[in-house]
């Protein structure tokens, strides 16, 4: 045998390469016969190295193999009579091609490999974007880039996302959340039942053998929410041969643009908690990942929060244990990520049992040490455009008789199911799209957009496109050019949010003037000023943020910001509270004004009330009066 076997050090699972050789550390019960299978390029077994039982501590085996070239490594473990791919392999060989139907064969074999460790990170540093500046964007590597007009080899890859970074930057995105990019099997392969030996079938003379039926083509799990090889980058997302390097290059490029990288990690309930922590540390240490959206049951969330390695890593989860107490001076890295914003927002936007009180509460929702992620649409449910185009789900193409996907969508079709040529229907849908972006960007929590929603992207009423690796599930950039106005509006709203940090303040609003600035930090207004918080129903209401409560970097304070919401079909009037003597209200945005809601020239308000049209959102700024004498000759807005 060409190799020498020595006892390893048991310290780290997976494969470790050092000057002496290659060390394998894995789990198996003592007493089982364990071998390391080494493969050739054609996946033939070249060597089967028996690991001495003496190299086992507890249920952990560790062996150092001298004389082995890690660069050509292809390996599996044989534990007992079962061939097992190393769950800690940093590279998976055999899934380089997306949706490769050859893998449907029972005899097809994948194996582990060793991803190159060397990479020049240069001066890469985490952006650590403050919570108040965050604008998140969730995407799927293939869904975001397959129909983006790129060259064939780049489509659906990390390189394709790099080419779209300028677009994300222009949109105002600070944090990108990636749906699973760790290695997973996208083919939905049926389990092959194995009969016990005592009932194995033996063909005899006279037996009637039915003709074999053609096997169904496996569906594709486009999203990847399945157990995976969590230490390996998905190889089919690479344009070349080194997925690890390409993923690192994407992260480095995002950081250079000031954009954070968040990985969505799905774990099944039985996943070892200690293994999960090892996985998270690995991506932070080796790939400079900035955060994780943890999805699954029974996850070691509290342990992750307390882990020193993850202390400056943003953690997103559906809800943290109330017993977790963050230090006042600690880096704020916890974010509640759930759909509790989605339903109240959809209800008022579509006038379906809308509760203005619940909506207003969501708009101001904030926590001293934890952030909240707000979204109106994500992969689970309708896209933002479909939310206003379909009342019922249309998932027939999924092959499950339209039984999959959520039934309660809180959606509306505005009078016609699906595409419509009626001007009234199109106009109403466009107005609701503008309203949705406006309310999302003016909520105090962190806004999150799902890929293509800023372009009016549609999935043709499919609210569970997990297996639609086609034009239904892809963002169609060319088709969505007609929604360029919506993309521009989204970018303008993100910029407005950035320019007025009082909206996104990390401090919960007390709704009183506790610092004696002259007015409450947040106040509500109806037809009369200074009303209590909105109650039920869909009556119009205005909310005013007192800019004096938000200190700016230059030492000054923010402007007063007034946002008027009217989700009723009828117009309404809202009171404009009196400003300090040196300020005056200026109307800057009105979603009822068609595809250009931002006014080219702000309108000075001369009355104590403003009329707000039905199903619209307006924004006014309490700006300081100009000293230029000519400014006083401007015509004020006449309320209709």
N, C-alpha and C positions, 0 to 999 in steps of 0.2 A: 504494500500500500504506500502511496506517495505522501501520505499525510501522517503527522504526529498529533495525537490527542492528549491534551493536558486539562486539568481542572480549571474552570473559569472563576470569575470573582462574584457572580450572582447579583451584582449591584444594579444592573439595568437590563430590562427585557429587550429582546430583539437581537440585532446583529451589531457588534462593536468591532471596529477595525483599529488595530494598533501595530506597533513595530513587530511584535511576535507573530501575529497572524490574525485570524478572524474568530471572534468569540460569539457563540450562540447561547442565548439564555431564554428558556421557555418553561411553560407550565405542563406538568404531567404527574400523575400519581406515581409514587415510588412502587416498584414492582412491575410496572409496565415496561415492555421492551421498546426502547426509543432509538430511532435512527435519524440521521440527517441524510436526506436524499439530495444528491447533487446531479443536476441535469445538464445535458448538452444543448446546442442551439435548436435541435429538433425535438426537444423535450423528452429525449431518451435518458433513462437513469444511467449515469456514468459511474456513480459511487453510491453506496449505502453504508454510511459510517455508523456503526453501533456505538451508542454513548454508554460508557460504563455506569452502572448503577451507583458507584461510589461518588459520582459527580452530581448527586442529588441532595438537596437540603430542603426538608419539608416536602413541598410539591414543586420546587423550582430546580430545574436542571441547568447547568452551565458548563460549557466545554469550549476550550480554545483549540482551534484547528490550525496547526502550523503547515505552511506550504501551500495555502489556498489563496488564489488571486481574487480579491473582492470585486474587482472591476468586471469580471466575467461571471459573477456569482448568480446562479439560478438554483433555488433550493426549496424544499418543503420538509416537513417533519413527518415521520411515520411513527405513530403512537399506537402500540398494539398492532392492529391490522388496518388502521385508518390513516389515510394520507391527509395531513392538515397543513394548510397554508398559514404561515406565521402571522398572527393578528398584529404583530408589532413590526412587520416588514415595512421599510421605508420606500419600497418600490414594488409594484405588482406587475409581473410580466405575463402577458397573454390577453390583456384588455386594451391594447394600444389603439384598436379601431372601435369607434363608436358603433353600437348596434350591429356587431359582427355576428351574423347568424350561425357561424361555425361553432360558437360557444353553446349552442343549443344541443349539440351532440353530447351524449352521456360520457363519452370517452375524453372529451376536451379537458385539458388540464391547465390551470394557471399555477404560478409559483411566485415565490418572493424573490426580491433582488435587493440591491443596496444602492440607494440614491447617492450621487456624489455629494460629499459634504462641503467641498471647497466652493466658495462663492464670494465675489468681491462686493461687499455691501457699501464700500466707500464711506461717505459721511451720513449714511441713512440714519434718520432719527424719527421717533414716533411724533406725529403732529400734536397729539393730546389736545384736540379741539375742545374748548370749554362747552359745557352743556348748553349755555344760552346761545351759542353760535351754530349748534348742530342742525343740519338738514340731511336726513338719511335717504338713501335710495337703495331699494332691494332689487337684485337681478339674478337671473340664471344665466350662466355663461353662454349656453346655446341659444336660449330664448332671446337674449339681448343682442346677439350678433349674427345669427344665421341669415337674417334677411336685411342686413345693413348695407348691402351693395359692396361688400368686400371681396377680395380674391378668394377663390375656392379653398385654398389650403389654409387660409387664415380664419375662415368662417367657423364660429363655434369654439374659439380657442382663447387662451389668455392673451395672446398677441392682439386679437381683435378688440378685446376690452381696452387694451393700452391705446389703440387708435381712437377710442371714444372718450378718453379722459378729458380732452379739451371741451367736448360737449357737456360732460358732467360738471366741469368747472364753471362753464358759462351758465349752466342751469342753477348754480348756487349750491351744489351738493358738497358736503364736507365729510360724509361718512358713507361708504358703500358696504352694504350687507350682501354677502354672496350666499346663495343657496348652495347645498353641499358641493364642495370641490375636493373632498377626500375621495379615495377610491371606493367605488361601489359598482355593483353589477346592475346595469340598466335593463338587461333582458329579464323579463318576468317569466322565469323558467319554472314549469310545473315540477313539483317533487315527484321523483320516480319511486314508486313503492317497491320495497324489497321484501319478498316473501321469506319467511323462515325456511330453513332447509327441509323441515319435515313436510312442507306443502309445496315444494318446488315441482313444477310441471315437467313431466317427461313425455315426449311425443311417442305414441304407440301406433301400430298399424291400425287403420280404420278410423283414427281420430279425424274429426272434421275441423280443418283449420280455416277460420274465417280470413278473408283477404285483409291485409293491413290497410288501415285508413291513413290517409295523408295527414301528417301531424300539422296542427295549426301553427302559424307563425307567431312566435312569442310577442306579446305587447312590450312596449318600451316604457320603463319608469323614467320619464323625462326629468322629474324633479330630484330624485335620489333620496327620498326619505325612507331608507332601508338601512339595516345594519351594514357597516362598511369596514374597510381596512383603514382604520382611522389615523395611521401614521404615514400613509402614502398619499401623494397628490394624484388626482385622477389623470391617468396617462392620456386618455383620448381627448382631453382638453388642451393638449399641447400641439402646436403646429409642427414641432420637430420631435427629436427622440428623448429630450430631457425635460420632462414635465416639471420636475422639482425646480430647475433653474428658471423656467419660464414663469412659474408662479411667483418665485422670488423677484423676478424682474418686474412683474406687474405690481407687486406690493411696493417695491422701490420706486416705481414710476408714480404710483398714487401718493406716496409720501412726499415725493419731490413737488407734487402739485398741491400739497397741504391737505390731502384727503386720507381719511382713516380707512383701514380694512377690517371688517368684521366678518367672521365665519359663522354660518349657522351650522350647529352641530346637533344631529339627531341621535339619541341613544335609546335602545330598548331598556325596559325596566330591569332586566336581569344583568345589565352590564356592571362589572365590578367597579365600585366607586373609586378605589385607588387607581385603577386603570384609567378612569376618566380624567382624574387629576393629572396623571402622567401625560395623557394625550394633550390636554390644554397647555401644560407647561412646554411640551415639545414644540407646538406651533408658535408659541411666544418666543421661545429661545432660538429655534432654528429658522423661523420664517418671519419674525418681527411682526406678527399679527397683533392688531390693536384691541380686538375684542371678540367676544363670542356670544351668539344668541343660542342659549341652551334650550333644547326641545326634547321632551320625553318625560317619563314617569320615574319617580324615585331617584332623582339625580342628587349628587352630593353638593347642592348649591351652597349651603352654609360652609362646608369645608373649602369650597372654591373661593368664597368671599374672604375667608380667613387665611388663605394661602399666601405667603409672602411673595412667591413668584408671580402671582396674579394681582398683586396689590395695585398696580397701575394699568391693569388691563380692564377694559370696560366689559361688564357682565350684564347681559340682557336675559331676563327670565320673567315668567308669567306672574310671579309674586314671591317676594322674599319674606322669610320668617320675621315676624315683628320683634323677636328677641335680639335680632342682629342690630347692634348699636355701632354706628360709625363715629369715629372721632371727629371733632369739629374741624380740625386742621388736616384731616386726611384727604387724599385725592378722591374726588367724587366719581366713583366708577360703577355704581349700581343703577340699573334702569328697569323699571317695570314695563314689560312688553306683553300686552294682552289686547283683546278686542273690546275692552270696556268703553273706549272712545268711539269705536266704529258704529255701534247700534244707535246711540243717541244722535250722532251726527247724521246718519242715514235717515233716521225717522223724521227729523225736521226738514232735511233737504228734499225728501220725497213726500212730505206732509202725510205720513202714516203714523197716526197716534203719537205725533211729536210732542215731546215734553220740553218746553223751553227751559224750565228750571233745571232739568237733568243736563241739557245741552250747555247751559251757562256754567254749570258746575264743572263739566268736562273742559270747557274753554279756559278756566282759571286753575285747573288742577295742577298742583305743584307740591313738592316735598322738600324739606330742608336739606336732606342728604341723599335723596334718590330722585332720579329723573323719571319721566313718563314718556313712552313712545306712543305717538298718536298716528293712526292711519285710518283711512276710510275704505281702502281696498288693498288687498294683498293677493297672494296666489290662491288662498282658500276663499273662493267666492268669485263674484263678478269683477271684471275690471271696472275702472271708474266710469268709462263710457258705457259699458253694458249695464251698469247700475241704473242708468236713466234711459235704457233702450229695451230692456227685457223685464217682464214681470215674472216669468217662469224660467227655470233652468232648461237648457237644451243640450243635454249631455249624451245624446243618442250615439254619437261617434265613438264614445268610450267603450261601447260594446257591453254595457251593463243595464240595458233597457231603461236608461235614464233614472235609475234608482240611486246612483251615487251622487255625491255632492250635497251641500246643505240645501234644505227646502226654504228656510226662513232667511231670505235675502234682504228684506226691507227695501225692495227695489220698485221702480216704476217704469213703464214704457212710454209715458207722456202721450198716450193715445194711439200708439201703433207698435205692435210687437216686432222688434227687429228694425232693419234699415227702412227708412221712409223718405219719400220725396216731398212730403208736405212741408211747406215753409214754416207753418206754425209749430209742428212737431220738432223740426230741426232747431228752430230758434229756442224753444223751451229747453231742449236737451243741452244746447250750448250754454244757456244761462245757468243751468244747474251745474254744469262742469265748472264754470267760473266761480259759482258760489262755493262749490266743494273745495277748490284750491284756496279760495279766500279764507274760509273758516279754518282750514287746516293750518295755514300759515299764520293766522292770527291767534291760534291757541297757545297757551303758555308752555305746554309740553313740547317735546321734540317731534317735528313733523317727519313722516316717512312716506315716500312715494314708491309705488311699485312700478317696475319697468314698463315704459310706454304709456303710463297713465297721463303724463304731461303731453302726450301726442294724440290723445283720444283713441288709444289702441283698443281693438275689440277682439274678443274670442268667440264671436258669433253666438253669444248666449251660453257658452260652455262655462260653468262655474267650478269645474274640477278638471282642469286641462293637464292633469299629471301625466297622461300618456299621449298627449298631442304634440309629438316631436315633428311638427309640420307648420304650415302657415297659420293654423289656428293658435298654436302655442308660441309662435315667434312674434316678436315686435316687427311689424312691417314698416320700415322707415320711409319707403317711397310712398306707400299708400297713405301714410299718415301726414304727408306734407301739407294736406289741406287743413291740418290742425296746427300749422306753424304759429298761428295767433295764440293758441292755448299754451304752447311751449314758451312763447315770449312772455305771456302773462304769468306763467309759473315762475320764470326767472325774475320777473319784476317783483312779484310778491316775496320771493326769497330774499331779494335785495332790500326790499322795504323792511322785512323782518330784521335783517342784519343792521340796517341803518337806524332802527328804533329798538334797541335792546330792552326797553321797558316792557315790551310785549312778552319777551321770552325770559324775563327775570327769573333767576334761580331761587328767589325768595318767595315763599307763599304769600299771597296778598291778604292783608289783615282786614281790608275793606273799612279802614278808618284812618284818620290823620294822626297816627301815633307819633310822628316826628314833627308835627305842627308846621307842615309845609303850606297850609292854606286850603287843602282839600284831601280827601282820602286817597290812598294809593291806588285803589280801584273802586269805582262807583257805577251804579246802574241808573238808567234814565228811560222813562217812557214818554207819554205826551207831556208829562210834567217831569221836571228835573229832580234828581236825588231820591228816586223811588227805592224801595227795597229790592232784593234780588228777584228776578222774574219767577213767576209761578208756572202753573201748567198752561196748556193751550199754545197757540202760535202767534200771540200778540207781538208786534214789533218791540224791540228793546235796543237800547244803546249802552255801551260800556265805555267808560273813560279811564285811561291809564294816566296817572299823574306823573309827568316826566321828571318832576322835581325829586322823585324817589329813586331815580336811576342815575348814578354817577357815571360819567363818560371818561374815557381814557385821558382826554385833554383837560380834565378837571371840571368841565361844565356839566350840565344836566341835559337829559333828553327832552324832546318836545312833549306836549300833551297829545295823546292819541285817542281819538274817539272812533269807535266802530259801531255802525248801525246795522242791525240784522232784521230783515223782514222776510219770513218764509211763508207768509200768507199770500194768497193770490191778489188780494186787494192792497192798494197803496195805504200808507199810514204816515203819521206825523210823529216825529221824535223831538224832544226838547234838547237844546244845546246848552249845557251849563255855562254859566258866566265864567269867563277866564280872567286872570289878572289883567290889570289895565294895559300892560305893555304887549298883550297877545291878542290874536284874533283867529277865528276858525277859518281854515281853508280846506275846501273839498278837493281831494286828490285822486280818489278812485270810486267808481260806481259800476257795479257789474251789470246794471241794466242798460249800459251804453254800448252794447254790442261787443264786437271783437277787440275793441281798444278801450278797456275800462279805465285805464290811467289817463287822466286829463293831460293834454299837452301843456296847458297853462292852468294852474290851480285857480279855483273860483273862491273869491272872498265871500263869506257869509255875513249878511247884514241883519238877519232876523234871529230871533231866539229859538226858532224851530226850523226843522228841515223836513221836507216831504220825501219819503223813501218809497220808491215804486215796489209793487208786489214782487216777491221772489227775487230779492236783490240784497246785496251787501254794499255798504258805503264806508269809506274811511275819510276822516277829517283830521287835519293836523292843527294844533294850537300853536301857531308860529308867532315869533316876535314881530311886532309891527315894523314895517320898513320906515326909515327916516326920510327917504327920498320923497320930496313933495309930490312928484308925479305919481307915486304909488297910490296916493289917496284918491286919484281920479279914476281908478279902476272901477269898472261896473260890478256891483255885487250880484250874486245869484238871486233871481226871482223864484221863490218857491212856487211850484205848481199846485 
